Amino acid sequence: MTLPLITPQLLREMGACENTVKRLEQVWPNGAKPTLRNLRRAQRLNADLDWFANEYLRGSAFHAYSKAVASARKAYEEAVAPAGKAYEEAVAPAWKAYEERAKDTFVLSDRGWQTLIECGADLTGIKLPRRFAIPAGTKI
C-alpha cells in the first residue's frame, strides 16, 4: 500500500494543530513522504507522532478496507433493499397513528420537568407526571 504525501493541506484537513503545521511547512512546504527519516525529523520539531499515526494510518487503512469490501457492500445493499422497503411499508400505518397521537405532546426528562417547575414556567394545561411536587401557586 502506498501512503499519500503528507502535505500542509492534508495535515489541516486531518485537524492538526496549526502551530505544528506551520513548523512542518517551513521544512517541507510541498509536503513530505512518510519515511522514517522524515518522521524522526518531524519528531525533533515536536510534532505529535502518536496523533499523526492514529489519524493518518487509520484513514489510509479505512480507505483500503472500504475499497476491498465495496463489491460485497453493494451486493448486501441490493439484497436487503426489498426487505427494507417491505418493513417501511408495514410500519407506515402504525407510525402515522403514532405521529397523529403524539403531535401535541412532548417528552421531557425528569430534570427538564423539574427545571420548568423551578423556573416558574406557566404550565397551564400541561399534565405533569405524578412524581413531581408542584410548588404552591403554580398554574396547572
Helices and strands as residue ranges (DSSP letters): H 8-14, H 18-27, H 36-44, H 49-102, H 110-118
